[in-house]
């Protein structure tokens, strides 16, 4: 049996985490990794204790659901809450990060962003990543792995 690569392993984890998402518009998962060890995970969902989109519907303003905290931000905040260092870490995300998440990733000192799917890729986010020296790499989930997750 052939093992999946580290990148596929961590990307698969992000897809698994996305299954916990409570937003109906898009399910996103993020996994923060340092030294090939998972240090945090996050999915897009409501603030703890608040209504969820799946229960109350999305709260839309200017074409965006403002009820949810994005997966990347949730993962970074989990590290902050529990005192886990993100400087020099990597993040695996199911979708290309939005502009605000891009800024948070840079400020958290994360050095590499791996993502599986393009999604409204903002040109300024790519520019900010480049200027900050953050490596960005598309890692599509392999068909075999995706089939396992769908079971």
N, CA, C and O atoms as a GROMACS GRO file, in nm:
protein
  604
    1UNK      N    1   0.084  -0.118   0.000
    1UNK     CA    2   0.000   0.000   0.000
    1UNK      C    3   0.088   0.125   0.000
    1UNK      O    4   0.184   0.134   0.077
    2UNK      N    5   0.055   0.219  -0.086
    2UNK     CA    6   0.132   0.342  -0.094
    2UNK      C    7   0.067   0.450  -0.007
    2UNK      O    8  -0.053   0.475  -0.016
    3UNK      N    9   0.149   0.512   0.077
    3UNK     CA   10   0.098   0.617   0.165
    3UNK      C   11   0.082   0.748   0.087
    3UNK      O   12   0.154   0.773  -0.009
    4UNK      N   13  -0.014   0.830   0.130
    4UNK     CA   14  -0.029   0.961   0.068
    4UNK      C   15   0.082   1.052   0.119
    4UNK      O   16   0.139   1.029   0.226
    5UNK      N   17   0.112   1.154   0.041
    5UNK     CA   18   0.217   1.249   0.079
    5UNK      C   19   0.171   1.333   0.198
    5UNK      O   20   0.052   1.337   0.230
    6UNK      N   21   0.267   1.399   0.262
    6UNK     CA   22   0.232   1.489   0.373
    6UNK      C   23   0.134   1.596   0.326
    6UNK      O   24   0.036   1.625   0.395
    7UNK      N   25   0.161   1.654   0.209
    7UNK     CA   26   0.073   1.760   0.158
    7UNK      C   27  -0.069   1.708   0.138
    7UNK      O   28  -0.166   1.775   0.173
    8UNK      N   29  -0.082   1.589   0.081
    8UNK     CA   30  -0.216   1.532   0.062
    8UNK      C   31  -0.280   1.499   0.196
    8UNK      O   32  -0.401   1.515   0.213
    9UNK      N   33  -0.200   1.453   0.291
    9UNK     CA   34  -0.251   1.421   0.425
    9UNK      C   35  -0.312   1.545   0.491
    9UNK      O   36  -0.424   1.542   0.542
   10UNK      N   37  -0.236   1.655   0.491
   10UNK     CA   38  -0.283   1.776   0.556
   10UNK      C   39  -0.398   1.840   0.479
   10UNK      O   40  -0.490   1.895   0.540
   11UNK      N   41  -0.395   1.834   0.345
   11UNK     CA   42  -0.506   1.888   0.266
   11UNK      C   43  -0.632   1.806   0.291
   11UNK      O   44  -0.742   1.861   0.298
   12UNK      N   45  -0.616   1.674   0.303
   12UNK     CA   46  -0.731   1.587   0.334
   12UNK      C   47  -0.791   1.625   0.469
   12UNK      O   48  -0.913   1.625   0.485
   13UNK      N   49  -0.705   1.657   0.565
   13UNK     CA   50  -0.751   1.700   0.697
   13UNK      C   51  -0.836   1.826   0.685
   13UNK      O   52  -0.938   1.838   0.752
   14UNK      N   53  -0.794   1.919   0.600
   14UNK     CA   54  -0.871   2.042   0.580
   14UNK      C   55  -1.007   2.013   0.521
   14UNK      O   56  -1.107   2.074   0.561
   15UNK      N   57  -1.013   1.921   0.426
   15UNK     CA   58  -1.142   1.884   0.367
   15UNK      C   59  -1.231   1.815   0.471
   15UNK      O   60  -1.352   1.836   0.471
   16UNK      N   61  -1.172   1.737   0.557
   16UNK     CA   62  -1.248   1.672   0.664
   16UNK      C   63  -1.303   1.775   0.762
   16UNK      O   64  -1.419   1.768   0.802
   17UNK      N   65  -1.220   1.870   0.800
   17UNK     CA   66  -1.261   1.977   0.892
   17UNK      C   67  -1.375   2.059   0.830
   17UNK      O   68  -1.466   2.103   0.900
   18UNK      N   69  -1.370   2.079   0.698
   18UNK     CA   70  -1.473   2.158   0.630
   18UNK      C   71  -1.612   2.096   0.647
   18UNK      O   72  -1.713   2.166   0.636
   19UNK      N   73  -1.618   1.968   0.674
   19UNK     CA   74  -1.747   1.902   0.694
   19UNK      C   75  -1.819   1.953   0.820
   19UNK      O   76  -1.938   1.926   0.837
   20UNK      N   77  -1.748   2.025   0.908
   20UNK     CA   78  -1.808   2.084   1.028
   20UNK      C   79  -1.863   2.225   1.002
   20UNK      O   80  -1.927   2.283   1.090
   21UNK      N   81  -1.840   2.278   0.884
   21UNK     CA   82  -1.884   2.414   0.851
   21UNK      C   83  -2.034   2.431   0.874
   21UNK      O   84  -2.113   2.339   0.850
   22UNK      N   85  -2.073   2.550   0.920
   22UNK     CA   86  -2.214   2.577   0.942
   22UNK      C   87  -2.269   2.682   0.846
   22UNK      O   88  -2.383   2.725   0.862
   23UNK      N   89  -2.191   2.724   0.748
   23UNK     CA   90  -2.237   2.819   0.647
   23UNK      C   91  -2.286   2.742   0.525
   23UNK      O   92  -2.220   2.650   0.479
   24UNK      N   93  -2.401   2.781   0.474
   24UNK     CA   94  -2.460   2.711   0.361
   24UNK      C   95  -2.399   2.751   0.227
   24UNK      O   96  -2.412   2.678   0.130
   25UNK      N   97  -2.332   2.865   0.221
   25UNK     CA   98  -2.282   2.916   0.094
   25UNK      C   99  -2.157   2.843   0.047
   25UNK      O  100  -2.142   2.815  -0.072
   26UNK      N  101  -2.066   2.814   0.140
   26UNK     CA  102  -1.940   2.748   0.104
   26UNK      C  103  -1.882   2.682   0.228
   26UNK      O  104  -1.876   2.744   0.335
   27UNK      N  105  -1.841   2.559   0.215
   27UNK     CA  106  -1.777   2.490   0.329
   27UNK      C  107  -1.626   2.494   0.309
   27UNK      O  108  -1.574   2.448   0.208
   28UNK      N  109  -1.558   2.551   0.407
   28UNK     CA  110  -1.413   2.569   0.399
   28UNK      C  111  -1.350   2.513   0.525
   28UNK      O  112  -1.403   2.529   0.635
   29UNK      N  113  -1.236   2.448   0.508
   29UNK     CA  114  -1.159   2.397   0.620
   29UNK      C  115  -1.014   2.442   0.608
   29UNK      O  116  -0.962   2.461   0.498
   30UNK      N  117  -0.949   2.460   0.723
   30UNK     CA  118  -0.809   2.502   0.727
   30UNK      C  119  -0.735   2.423   0.834
   30UNK      O  120  -0.788   2.397   0.942
   31UNK      N  121  -0.612   2.386   0.803
   31UNK     CA  122  -0.526   2.314   0.896
   31UNK      C  123  -0.393   2.387   0.903
   31UNK      O  124  -0.330   2.410   0.801
   32UNK      N  125  -0.351   2.424   1.024
   32UNK     CA  126  -0.220   2.487   1.042
   32UNK      C  127  -0.122   2.380   1.089
   32UNK      O  128  -0.152   2.301   1.179
   33UNK      N  129  -0.006   2.378   1.025
   33UNK     CA  130   0.094   2.274   1.046
   33UNK      C  131   0.230   2.337   1.073
   33UNK      O  132   0.268   2.435   1.008
   34UNK      N  133   0.302   2.281   1.169
   34UNK     CA  134   0.441   2.320   1.191
   34UNK      C  135   0.521   2.193   1.214
   34UNK      O  136   0.482   2.108   1.294
   35UNK      N  137   0.632   2.179   1.144
   35UNK     CA  138   0.719   2.061   1.156
   35UNK      C  139   0.642   1.931   1.133
   35UNK      O  140   0.658   1.834   1.207
   36UNK      N  141   0.557   1.931   1.029
   36UNK     CA  142   0.475   1.814   0.994
   36UNK      C  143   0.384   1.768   1.108
   36UNK      O  144   0.353   1.649   1.118
   37UNK      N  145   0.342   1.860   1.192
   37UNK     CA  146   0.249   1.831   1.300
   37UNK      C  147   0.134   1.930   1.294
   37UNK      O  148   0.156   2.050   1.278
   38UNK      N  149   0.012   1.881   1.306
   38UNK     CA  150  -0.106   1.968   1.305
   38UNK      C  151  -0.112   2.043   1.438
   38UNK      O  152  -0.112   1.982   1.545
   39UNK      N  153  -0.118   2.176   1.430
   39UNK     CA  154  -0.127   2.256   1.551
   39UNK      C  155  -0.264   2.319   1.569
   39UNK      O  156  -0.298   2.362   1.679
   40UNK      N  157  -0.344   2.327   1.462
   40UNK     CA  158  -0.479   2.383   1.474
   40UNK      C  159  -0.560   2.353   1.349
   40UNK      O  160  -0.505   2.326   1.242
   41UNK      N  161  -0.689   2.357   1.366
   41UNK     CA  162  -0.780   2.343   1.253
   41UNK      C  163  -0.896   2.438   1.271
   41UNK      O  164  -0.931   2.474   1.383
   42UNK      N  165  -0.957   2.479   1.161
   42UNK     CA  166  -1.071   2.568   1.169
   42UNK      C  167  -1.162   2.549   1.049
   42UNK      O  168  -1.118   2.506   0.942
   43UNK      N  169  -1.288   2.582   1.068
   43UNK     CA  170  -1.385   2.579   0.959
   43UNK      C  171  -1.465   2.708   0.965
   43UNK      O  172  -1.465   2.777   1.067
   44UNK      N  173  -1.535   2.740   0.856
   44UNK     CA  174  -1.614   2.862   0.858
   44UNK      C  175  -1.745   2.835   0.930
   44UNK      O  176  -1.820   2.743   0.895
   45UNK      N  177  -1.771   2.916   1.029
   45UNK     CA  178  -1.890   2.901   1.110
   45UNK      C  179  -1.912   3.024   1.196
   45UNK      O  180  -1.829   3.115   1.200
   46UNK      N  181  -2.022   3.023   1.264
   46UNK     CA  182  -2.061   3.138   1.347
   46UNK      C  183  -1.973   3.151   1.472
   46UNK      O  184  -1.905   3.057   1.513
   47UNK      N  185  -1.978   3.269   1.529
   47UNK     CA  186  -1.910   3.294   1.656
   47UNK      C  187  -1.969   3.198   1.760
   47UNK      O  188  -2.090   3.174   1.762
   48UNK      N  189  -1.884   3.144   1.846
   48UNK     CA  190  -1.930   3.050   1.949
   48UNK      C  191  -2.052   3.104   2.023
   48UNK      O  192  -2.053   3.217   2.072
   49UNK      N  193  -2.155   3.021   2.031
   49UNK     CA  194  -2.276   3.057   2.102
   49UNK      C  195  -2.378   3.134   2.020
   49UNK      O  196  -2.489   3.159   2.068
   50UNK      N  197  -2.343   3.171   1.897
   50UNK     CA  198  -2.435   3.247   1.812
   50UNK      C  199  -2.514   3.154   1.720
   50UNK      O  200  -2.484   3.035   1.710
   51UNK      N  201  -2.614   3.211   1.654
   51UNK     CA  202  -2.693   3.136   1.557
   51UNK      C  203  -2.605   3.094   1.440
   51UNK      O  204  -2.512   3.166   1.401
   52UNK      N  205  -2.636   2.978   1.384
   52UNK     CA  206  -2.562   2.927   1.267
   52UNK      C  207  -2.642   2.951   1.140
   52UNK      O  208  -2.765   2.954   1.142
   53UNK      N  209  -2.571   2.967   1.030
   53UNK     CA  210  -2.636   2.984   0.900
   53UNK      C  211  -2.727   2.865   0.869
   53UNK      O  212  -2.836   2.882   0.813
   54UNK      N  213  -2.683   2.745   0.904
   54UNK     CA  214  -2.764   2.627   0.874
   54UNK      C  215  -2.895   2.627   0.952
   54UNK      O  216  -2.988   2.555   0.916
   55UNK      N  217  -2.903   2.706   1.060
   55UNK     CA  218  -3.025   2.715   1.140
   55UNK      C  219  -3.108   2.839   1.108
   55UNK      O  220  -3.230   2.833   1.103
   56UNK      N  221  -3.040   2.952   1.086
   56UNK     CA  222  -3.108   3.081   1.070
   56UNK      C  223  -3.092   3.142   0.932
   56UNK      O  224  -3.152   3.246   0.903
   57UNK      N  225  -3.012   3.080   0.846
   57UNK     CA  226  -2.982   3.137   0.715
   57UNK      C  227  -2.862   3.229   0.722
   57UNK      O  228  -2.824   3.275   0.830
   58UNK      N  229  -2.804   3.254   0.608
   58UNK     CA  230  -2.687   3.343   0.602
   58UNK      C  231  -2.732   3.487   0.625
   58UNK      O  232  -2.841   3.526   0.584
   59UNK      N  233  -2.648   3.564   0.691
   59UNK     CA  234  -2.673   3.705   0.716
   59UNK      C  235  -2.590   3.781   0.613
   59UNK      O  236  -2.471   3.803   0.632
   60UNK      N  237  -2.656   3.820   0.504
   60UNK     CA  238  -2.585   3.876   0.389
   60UNK      C  239  -2.579   4.029   0.393
   60UNK      O  240  -2.679   4.096   0.414
   61UNK      N  241  -2.458   4.081   0.372
   61UNK     CA  242  -2.435   4.224   0.354
   61UNK      C  243  -2.335   4.238   0.239
   61UNK      O  244  -2.228   4.178   0.242
   62UNK      N  245  -2.372   4.316   0.139
   62UNK     CA  246  -2.286   4.339   0.022
   62UNK      C  247  -2.236   4.209  -0.040
   62UNK      O  248  -2.120   4.200  -0.081
   63UNK      N  249  -2.323   4.110  -0.048
   63UNK     CA  250  -2.287   3.983  -0.113
   63UNK      C  251  -2.202   3.890  -0.030
   63UNK      O  252  -2.153   3.789  -0.080
   64UNK      N  253  -2.183   3.921   0.098
   64UNK     CA  254  -2.101   3.837   0.187
   64UNK      C  255  -2.182   3.798   0.310
   64UNK      O  256  -2.260   3.878   0.362
   65UNK      N  257  -2.161   3.675   0.355
   65UNK     CA  258  -2.224   3.632   0.480
   65UNK      C  259  -2.137   3.685   0.595
   65UNK      O  260  -2.020   3.647   0.608
   66UNK      N  261  -2.194   3.771   0.676
   66UNK     CA  262  -2.118   3.831   0.786
   66UNK      C  263  -2.138   3.755   0.917
   66UNK      O  264  -2.082   3.792   1.020
   67UNK      N  265  -2.218   3.649   0.913
   67UNK     CA  266  -2.243   3.569   1.032
   67UNK      C  267  -2.122   3.481   1.065
   67UNK      O  268  -2.102   3.445   1.182
   68UNK      N  269  -2.043   3.446   0.967
   68UNK     CA  270  -1.938   3.346   0.986
   68UNK      C  271  -1.800   3.406   1.009
   68UNK      O  272  -1.768   3.516   0.964
   69UNK      N  273  -1.720   3.330   1.080
   69UNK     CA  274  -1.577   3.354   1.092
   69UNK      C  275  -1.513   3.256   0.993
   69UNK      O  276  -1.547   3.138   0.992
   70UNK      N  277  -1.423   3.304   0.911
   70UNK     CA  278  -1.363   3.218   0.809
   70UNK      C  279  -1.272   3.111   0.871
   70UNK      O  280  -1.220   3.128   0.981
   71UNK      N  281  -1.255   3.002   0.798
   71UNK     CA  282  -1.179   2.886   0.846
   71UNK      C  283  -1.036   2.923   0.885
   71UNK      O  284  -0.988   2.881   0.991
   72UNK      N  285  -0.969   3.000   0.801
   72UNK     CA  286  -0.831   3.037   0.828
   72UNK      C  287  -0.821   3.119   0.957
   72UNK      O  288  -0.734   3.096   1.040
   73UNK      N  289  -0.913   3.214   0.971
   73UNK     CA  290  -0.915   3.297   1.091
   73UNK      C  291  -0.946   3.213   1.214
   73UNK      O  292  -0.884   3.231   1.318
   74UNK      N  293  -1.042   3.122   1.202
   74UNK     CA  294  -1.074   3.035   1.315
   74UNK      C  295  -0.953   2.952   1.358
   74UNK      O  296  -0.929   2.935   1.478
   75UNK      N  297  -0.877   2.901   1.263
   75UNK     CA  298  -0.758   2.822   1.296
   75UNK      C  299  -0.652   2.909   1.365
   75UNK      O  300  -0.591   2.867   1.463
   76UNK      N  301  -0.630   3.029   1.312
   76UNK     CA  302  -0.533   3.121   1.372
   76UNK      C  303  -0.577   3.161   1.513
   76UNK      O  304  -0.496   3.166   1.605
   77UNK      N  305  -0.706   3.189   1.530
   77UNK     CA  306  -0.757   3.226   1.661
   77UNK      C  307  -0.749   3.111   1.761
   77UNK      O  308  -0.729   3.133   1.880
   78UNK      N  309  -0.765   2.989   1.712
   78UNK     CA  310  -0.748   2.872   1.800
   78UNK      C  311  -0.605   2.869   1.855
   78UNK      O  312  -0.584   2.840   1.973
   79UNK      N  313  -0.508   2.899   1.769
   79UNK     CA  314  -0.369   2.905   1.815
   79UNK      C  315  -0.352   3.015   1.919
   79UNK      O  316  -0.285   2.995   2.021
   80UNK      N  317  -0.411   3.131   1.894
   80UNK     CA  318  -0.401   3.242   1.990
   80UNK      C  319  -0.465   3.206   2.122
   80UNK      O  320  -0.410   3.234   2.228
   81UNK      N  321  -0.580   3.144   2.117
   81UNK     CA  322  -0.655   3.108   2.239
   81UNK      C  323  -0.577   3.012   2.327
   81UNK      O  324  -0.582   3.021   2.450
   82UNK      N  325  -0.506   2.918   2.263
   82UNK     CA  326  -0.435   2.816   2.339
   82UNK      C  327  -0.284   2.837   2.344
   82UNK      O  328  -0.210   2.748   2.389
   83UNK      N  329  -0.237   2.953   2.300
   83UNK     CA  330  -0.096   2.988   2.312
   83UNK      C  331  -0.003   2.906   2.225
   83UNK      O  332   0.107   2.869   2.268
   84UNK      N  333  -0.044   2.876   2.102
   84UNK     CA  334   0.037   2.797   2.010
   84UNK      C  335   0.096   2.890   1.904
   84UNK      O  336   0.024   2.964   1.838
   85UNK      N  337   0.226   2.886   1.889
   85UNK     CA  338   0.297   2.975   1.797
   85UNK      C  339   0.268   2.940   1.652
   85UNK      O  340   0.273   2.823   1.614
   86UNK      N  341   0.238   3.041   1.570
   86UNK     CA  342   0.213   3.021   1.427
   86UNK      C  343   0.329   3.069   1.340
   86UNK      O  344   0.331   3.042   1.220
   87UNK      N  345   0.424   3.140   1.397
   87UNK     CA  346   0.536   3.194   1.320
   87UNK      C  347   0.611   3.082   1.250
   87UNK      O  348   0.658   2.988   1.314
   88UNK      N  349   0.622   3.091   1.118
   88UNK     CA  350   0.694   2.992   1.040
   88UNK      C  351   0.612   2.870   1.002
   88UNK      O  352   0.664   2.776   0.941
   89UNK      N  353   0.484   2.869   1.038
   89UNK     CA  354   0.397   2.753   1.010
   89UNK      C  355   0.350   2.754   0.864
   89UNK      O  356   0.378   2.847   0.788
   90UNK      N  357   0.277   2.649   0.829
   90UNK     CA  358   0.212   2.636   0.699
   90UNK      C  359   0.063   2.625   0.724
   90UNK      O  360   0.021   2.580   0.830
   91UNK      N  361  -0.017   2.666   0.626
   91UNK     CA  362  -0.162   2.648   0.637
   91UNK      C  363  -0.212   2.579   0.511
   91UNK      O  364  -0.175   2.615   0.399
   92UNK      N  365  -0.297   2.482   0.530
   92UNK     CA  366  -0.362   2.408   0.422
   92UNK      C  367  -0.509   2.447   0.424
   92UNK      O  368  -0.577   2.431   0.526
   93UNK      N  369  -0.558   2.499   0.312
   93UNK     CA  370  -0.695   2.550   0.305
   93UNK      C  371  -0.765   2.490   0.184
   93UNK      O  372  -0.705   2.473   0.078
   94UNK      N  373  -0.893   2.458   0.201
   94UNK     CA  374  -0.967   2.398   0.091
   94UNK      C  375  -0.988   2.496  -0.024
   94UNK      O  376  -1.002   2.453  -0.139
   95UNK      N  377  -0.989   2.626   0.003
   95UNK     CA  378  -1.012   2.728  -0.098
   95UNK      C  379  -0.910   2.841  -0.082
   95UNK      O  380  -0.862   2.867   0.028
   96UNK      N  381  -0.878   2.908  -0.192
   96UNK     CA  382  -0.785   3.021  -0.186
   96UNK      C  383  -0.838   3.124  -0.085
   96UNK      O  384  -0.956   3.158  -0.090
   97UNK      N  385  -0.752   3.172   0.004
   97UNK     CA  386  -0.797   3.265   0.110
   97UNK      C  387  -0.847   3.399   0.055
   97UNK      O  388  -0.796   3.450  -0.045
   98UNK      N  389  -0.948   3.453   0.122
   98UNK     CA  390  -0.998   3.586   0.087
   98UNK      C  391  -0.892   3.690   0.129
   98UNK      O  392  -0.793   3.657   0.193
   99UNK      N  393  -0.916   3.812   0.091
   99UNK     CA  394  -0.821   3.920   0.120
   99UNK      C  395  -0.798   3.938   0.270
   99UNK      O  396  -0.684   3.953   0.314
  100UNK      N  397  -0.905   3.937   0.350
  100UNK     CA  398  -0.890   3.956   0.494
  100UNK      C  399  -0.813   3.840   0.558
  100UNK      O  400  -0.729   3.861   0.644
  101UNK      N  401  -0.843   3.717   0.514
  101UNK     CA  402  -0.771   3.601   0.568
  101UNK      C  403  -0.624   3.605   0.526
  101UNK      O  404  -0.536   3.566   0.601
  102UNK      N  405  -0.601   3.652   0.404
  102UNK     CA  406  -0.463   3.668   0.356
  102UNK      C  407  -0.385   3.758   0.452
  102UNK      O  408  -0.271   3.726   0.488
  103UNK      N  409  -0.444   3.868   0.492
  103UNK     CA  410  -0.378   3.961   0.584
  103UNK      C  411  -0.352   3.894   0.719
  103UNK      O  412  -0.244   3.910   0.778
  104UNK      N  413  -0.449   3.819   0.768
  104UNK     CA  414  -0.432   3.749   0.896
  104UNK      C  415  -0.322   3.645   0.888
  104UNK      O  416  -0.243   3.630   0.981
  105UNK      N  417  -0.316   3.573   0.779
  105UNK     CA  418  -0.212   3.470   0.758
  105UNK      C  419  -0.074   3.535   0.761
  105UNK      O  420   0.017   3.483   0.826
  106UNK      N  421  -0.060   3.646   0.692
  106UNK     CA  422   0.069   3.716   0.689
  106UNK      C  423   0.105   3.765   0.830
  106UNK      O  424   0.218   3.746   0.875
  107UNK      N  425   0.009   3.828   0.898
  107UNK     CA  426   0.035   3.882   1.032
  107UNK      C  427   0.067   3.772   1.134
  107UNK      O  428   0.140   3.795   1.230
  108UNK      N  429   0.013   3.652   1.111
  108UNK     CA  430   0.040   3.540   1.202
  108UNK      C  431   0.177   3.478   1.177
  108UNK      O  432   0.220   3.390   1.252
  109UNK      N  433   0.247   3.523   1.073
  109UNK     CA  434   0.380   3.471   1.044
  109UNK      C  435   0.381   3.338   0.970
  109UNK      O  436   0.485   3.272   0.962
  110UNK      N  437   0.267   3.299   0.916
  110UNK     CA  438   0.259   3.176   0.838
  110UNK      C  439   0.335   3.197   0.707
  110UNK      O  440   0.315   3.298   0.640
  111UNK      N  441   0.420   3.103   0.673
  111UNK     CA  442   0.512   3.120   0.560
  111UNK      C  443   0.469   3.050   0.431
  111UNK      O  444   0.520   3.083   0.324
  112UNK      N  445   0.378   2.954   0.440
  112UNK     CA  446   0.334   2.883   0.320
  112UNK      C  447   0.184   2.860   0.326
  112UNK      O  448   0.130   2.820   0.429
  113UNK      N  449   0.117   2.887   0.215
  113UNK     CA  450  -0.026   2.861   0.200
  113UNK      C  451  -0.043   2.757   0.091
  113UNK      O  452  -0.002   2.778  -0.023
  114UNK      N  453  -0.104   2.645   0.127
  114UNK     CA  454  -0.142   2.544   0.030
  114UNK      C  455  -0.294   2.548   0.019
  114UNK      O  456  -0.363   2.551   0.121
  115UNK      N  457  -0.345   2.547  -0.102
  115UNK     CA  458  -0.490   2.549  -0.119
  115UNK      C  459  -0.529   2.450  -0.229
  115UNK      O  460  -0.449   2.420  -0.318
  116UNK      N  461  -0.653   2.400  -0.221
  116UNK     CA  462  -0.698   2.296  -0.313
  116UNK      C  463  -0.782   2.349  -0.428
  116UNK      O  464  -0.787   2.288  -0.535
  117UNK      N  465  -0.849   2.463  -0.407
  117UNK     CA  466  -0.944   2.513  -0.506
  117UNK      C  467  -0.933   2.664  -0.518
  117UNK      O  468  -0.927   2.735  -0.417
  118UNK      N  469  -0.930   2.713  -0.641
  118UNK     CA  470  -0.938   2.857  -0.662
  118UNK      C  471  -1.079   2.904  -0.624
  118UNK      O  472  -1.178   2.837  -0.654
  119UNK      N  473  -1.087   3.019  -0.556
  119UNK     CA  474  -1.216   3.074  -0.521
  119UNK      C  475  -1.204   3.225  -0.507
  119UNK      O  476  -1.148   3.275  -0.409
  120UNK      N  477  -1.255   3.294  -0.603
  120UNK     CA  478  -1.253   3.441  -0.600
  120UNK      C  479  -1.115   3.496  -0.564
  120UNK      O  480  -1.104   3.589  -0.485
  121UNK      N  481  -1.011   3.436  -0.621
  121UNK     CA  482  -0.874   3.477  -0.590
  121UNK      C  483  -0.858   3.627  -0.616
  121UNK      O  484  -0.866   3.672  -0.730
  122UNK      N  485  -0.836   3.701  -0.511
  122UNK     CA  486  -0.820   3.847  -0.523
  122UNK      C  487  -0.675   3.876  -0.564
  122UNK      O  488  -0.582   3.829  -0.499
  123UNK      N  489  -0.656   3.953  -0.671
  123UNK     CA  490  -0.518   3.983  -0.716
  123UNK      C  491  -0.433   4.050  -0.608
  123UNK      O  492  -0.312   4.026  -0.601
  124UNK      N  493  -0.496   4.133  -0.523
  124UNK     CA  494  -0.419   4.200  -0.419
  124UNK      C  495  -0.373   4.100  -0.312
  124UNK      O  496  -0.266   4.118  -0.254
  125UNK      N  497  -0.452   3.997  -0.287
  125UNK     CA  498  -0.410   3.893  -0.191
  125UNK      C  499  -0.284   3.826  -0.242
  125UNK      O  500  -0.189   3.805  -0.166
  126UNK      N  501  -0.281   3.792  -0.369
  126UNK     CA  502  -0.161   3.730  -0.428
  126UNK      C  503  -0.042   3.824  -0.420
  126UNK      O  504   0.070   3.782  -0.392
  127UNK      N  505  -0.067   3.952  -0.444
  127UNK     CA  506   0.040   4.053  -0.436
  127UNK      C  507   0.093   4.065  -0.292
  127UNK      O  508   0.214   4.071  -0.270
  128UNK      N  509   0.002   4.068  -0.195
  128UNK     CA  510   0.043   4.076  -0.055
  128UNK      C  511   0.125   3.953  -0.014
  128UNK      O  512   0.228   3.966   0.052
  129UNK      N  513   0.079   3.835  -0.053
  129UNK     CA  514   0.155   3.713  -0.022
  129UNK      C  515   0.296   3.722  -0.081
  129UNK      O  516   0.394   3.691  -0.013
  130UNK      N  517   0.305   3.765  -0.206
  130UNK     CA  518   0.436   3.775  -0.271
  130UNK      C  519   0.526   3.876  -0.198
  130UNK      O  520   0.642   3.847  -0.170
  131UNK      N  521   0.471   3.994  -0.168
  131UNK     CA  522   0.549   4.098  -0.100
  131UNK      C  523   0.596   4.054   0.039
  131UNK      O  524   0.702   4.094   0.085
  132UNK      N  525   0.514   3.970   0.106
  132UNK     CA  526   0.547   3.923   0.240
  132UNK      C  527   0.636   3.798   0.238
  132UNK      O  528   0.678   3.749   0.342
  133UNK      N  529   0.664   3.748   0.118
  133UNK     CA  530   0.748   3.628   0.108
  133UNK      C  531   0.675   3.500   0.145
  133UNK      O  532   0.738   3.400   0.181
  134UNK      N  533   0.542   3.502   0.137
  134UNK     CA  534   0.463   3.383   0.167
  134UNK      C  535   0.449   3.300   0.040
  134UNK      O  536   0.401   3.348  -0.063
  135UNK      N  537   0.493   3.176   0.048
  135UNK     CA  538   0.482   3.084  -0.064
  135UNK      C  539   0.336   3.038  -0.076
  135UNK      O  540   0.273   3.007   0.024
  136UNK      N  541   0.284   3.034  -0.199
  136UNK     CA  542   0.146   2.990  -0.223
  136UNK      C  543   0.152   2.879  -0.328
  136UNK      O  544   0.213   2.894  -0.433
  137UNK      N  545   0.086   2.766  -0.296
  137UNK     CA  546   0.090   2.652  -0.387
  137UNK      C  547  -0.046   2.583  -0.395
  137UNK      O  548  -0.109   2.555  -0.293
  138UNK      N  549  -0.089   2.557  -0.517
  138UNK     CA  550  -0.212   2.483  -0.541
  138UNK      C  551  -0.185   2.335  -0.522
  138UNK      O  552  -0.096   2.279  -0.586
  139UNK      N  553  -0.262   2.271  -0.434
  139UNK     CA  554  -0.249   2.127  -0.407
  139UNK      C  555  -0.388   2.065  -0.424
  139UNK      O  556  -0.461   2.049  -0.326
  140UNK      N  557  -0.426   2.031  -0.547
  140UNK     CA  558  -0.558   1.970  -0.563
  140UNK      C  559  -0.562   1.836  -0.490
  140UNK      O  560  -0.464   1.762  -0.486
  141UNK      N  561  -0.677   1.807  -0.433
  141UNK     CA  562  -0.694   1.681  -0.363
  141UNK      C  563  -0.702   1.569  -0.466
  141UNK      O  564  -0.778   1.578  -0.563
  142UNK      N  565  -0.624   1.464  -0.445
  142UNK     CA  566  -0.623   1.352  -0.538
  142UNK      C  567  -0.759   1.284  -0.541
  142UNK      O  568  -0.828   1.279  -0.439
  143UNK      N  569  -0.797   1.230  -0.657
  143UNK     CA  570  -0.928   1.167  -0.674
  143UNK      C  571  -0.952   1.055  -0.574
  143UNK      O  572  -1.062   1.041  -0.520
  144UNK      N  573  -0.850   0.976  -0.549
  144UNK     CA  574  -0.865   0.863  -0.456
  144UNK      C  575  -0.896   0.912  -0.314
  144UNK      O  576  -0.981   0.855  -0.245
  145UNK      N  577  -0.828   1.016  -0.274
  145UNK     CA  578  -0.849   1.074  -0.142
  145UNK      C  579  -0.987   1.136  -0.132
  145UNK      O  580  -1.056   1.121  -0.030
  146UNK      N  581  -1.029   1.206  -0.236
  146UNK     CA  582  -1.160   1.269  -0.238
  146UNK      C  583  -1.270   1.163  -0.228
  146UNK      O  584  -1.371   1.184  -0.161
  147UNK      N  585  -1.251   1.052  -0.294
  147UNK     CA  586  -1.350   0.944  -0.287
  147UNK      C  587  -1.361   0.888  -0.146
  147UNK      O  588  -1.470   0.854  -0.100
  148UNK      N  589  -1.248   0.877  -0.077
  148UNK     CA  590  -1.251   0.830   0.062
  148UNK      C  591  -1.328   0.926   0.152
  148UNK      O  592  -1.403   0.882   0.240
  149UNK      N  593  -1.311   1.055   0.129
  149UNK     CA  594  -1.379   1.156   0.211
  149UNK      C  595  -1.528   1.158   0.186
  149UNK      O  596  -1.606   1.193   0.274
  150UNK      N  597  -1.569   1.120   0.065
  150UNK     CA  598  -1.711   1.123   0.030
  150UNK      C  599  -1.787   1.002   0.085
  150UNK      O  600  -1.910   1.002   0.084
  151UNK      N  601  -1.717   0.902   0.130
  151UNK     CA  602  -1.783   0.780   0.181
  151UNK      C  603  -1.851   0.804   0.313
  151UNK      O  604  -1.911   0.712   0.369
   0.00000   0.00000   0.00000
